[in-house]
Amino acid sequence: MAGQVVEVHRALAKQLSERLKVNNFNFLAFPDASTMRTDNKIEVWPEPGDYIDHWGTFGENGIAAVNVRLRIQTVMGDAITAGELIAELVSCGSGAQWSIWDALLTDHTLGGVAEEIQLPGTVEFDVDDETYAHVAWVPLKVILRKSGAGV
């Protein structure tokens, strides 16, 4: 199961990078402090508290869940542009030019890594007081099939 968890992070970053055609963005499978305040980026963070639920169903071929949060950071020349880009990225449906939902749900198996992706919560938004970087947190639940597990 541990290998699958790493693959979930990598698959999310890869799928977003391939399907979101937004300029000057980094897509990172894990948090990277070296770009903490200076780059536009989407990082895959472990969900605090409930990161991995091994007990979705029992049995060697049961299901488990990996709970992550996408951290979307925009650092632009002005706050309005940064805020507009965040709003565009978390929008969905017609009219949304860059939508993380559309990018993720076009292949809800992440290239065969997962059974499905679920969107369990609401998007949180904040602005860093020092850098004025705009940050949105998007919760995701990735359902995995356990293979040969003893539980």
Buried (B, 14 or more C-beta within 10 A) or exposed (E): BEEBBEBBBBBBBBBBBEBBEBEEBBBBBEEEEEBBEEBBBBBBBBBEEEBBBBEBEEEEEBBBBBBBBBBBBBBBEEEEEBBBBBBBBBBBEEEBEBBBBBBBBEBBBBEEBBBEBBBEBEBEBEEEEEEBBBBBBBBBBBBBBBEEBEE
